[in-house]
């Protein structure tokens, strides 16, 4: 399969290494408006370099396009590729508006191409194990609640480019960029989001960014399951994210790829002991990209539906936008 990538910044390095590890995949082109950056990526993998996606699409016909650009470009770039019959894998978020996500869903139906969204943490082994427990019979009883905590550090230097921290281009702050993975995980494990009440604030970068650095939310899920989220980029370090599921008889906590059983607030035992996998990028990006990309490629080969398409991947976007609306209005938002 012939592969192209647009956006050759930090996260692209993970995609490029994953592509290189797949026997029947060959990177043929890389594009970035910072042309020297595109050249470096292309030279590393014996591909052609372009200064824009338009130039790439005019000269090449890849089977799959990876979109690793700023958020506001995800929808128009995905549409440009889909209209040419090119399958598309989009870094999160797939869109920064409800209309944008809806447009992707409609484009996928119209063109018949495969579209995927990179919520790679769904492929973590601990997340898969938790999902199997929630989906079947467990000794822990009924699921009653879920909660997620994201405490990371993003200082002024992180926002030195022309799009991070911009409401128009990034679409939001800690929720839309970092914690959207945890929002997606809560929905993956607890079911479709039904309603949310939430608030956002900018505590440590006032005057630097237009978006929030801290957020909290209360979600409602099917069956009366409650969900709590706390997320901030105002912490002193990138602490491990944890997601916890409260069942009738015990709680299960996932930290990175480790899973623990708790009762009465005390850790009883570690449920999983997975061998540590290599991480192609930052530790906080996790190890799921390789499994997700391989799965997306397998769906392209077979014609089967990829599970995290824009309809599925757009649910977390809708939940994040619901928190923004709730914070602005002070009212619960139906999702």
Secondary structure, DSSP 4 states (H G I P E B T S, - for coil): -EEEEE--STTHHHHHHHHHTSTT-EEEEEE-SSHHHHHHHHHHTT-EEESSHHHHHHH---SEEEE-S-GGGHHHHHHHHHTTT-EEEEESPS-SSHHHHHHHHHHHHHH---EEEE-GGGGSHHHHHHHHHHHS--TT-SEEEEEEEEE-B--GGGG-SSSTT-HHHH-SSTTTTTTHHHHHHHHHHH-SEEEEEEEEE--S-TTT-SS-SEEEEEEEEGGG-EEEEEEESBSSS-PPPEEEEEESS-EEEEETTEEEEEETTEEEEE---PPPPP-SS-GGG-S-HHHHHHHHHHHHHH-PPPSS-HHHHHHHHHHHHHHHHHHHHSS-EE-
